[in-house]
Amino acid sequence: MDMYTEIFKYNLHFLLPEFLGKAAKIIIDGGACEGYYTLKIKENNPLCKILALGPNQFAYELLKKNIESNYLKNVILINKALYRKTGKLPFEYVEKVDSIGGNDVRIIKRPWLKEGMIKKQ
């Protein structure tokens, strides 16, 4: 909900005019999560093409639902990470939590994370 509020209510992701995407032909949303940035870009520029990537399966399912339920066109969804190396990498995540995950940096410990909550894929 925080991300949605930042993007749609307070426009915090759009302090730089370039992030609005109004003149863009192609946008790469390299950590799309649920797709809120993608939704906002399509609102700003319905004709641009967007590649939305994300490795977290839980977040990816929400992303697909958001794109489908908003009838967005020219959005290519990719259930993979954007990374500086090619190949298969381990990915850590917390089940049913879309915004916590990573493959190169260990998940930052949070007091509510209990032993066994961090999964690997």
Secondary structure, DSSP 4 states (H G I P E B T S, - for coil): -HHHIIIIIS-GGGSSGGGG-TT-SEEEETT-TTSHHHHHHHHH-TTSEEEEE---HHHHHHHHHHHHHTT--SEEEE-S---SS-S----EEETTEEEEEESSSPPPP-TTPPTT-EEE-
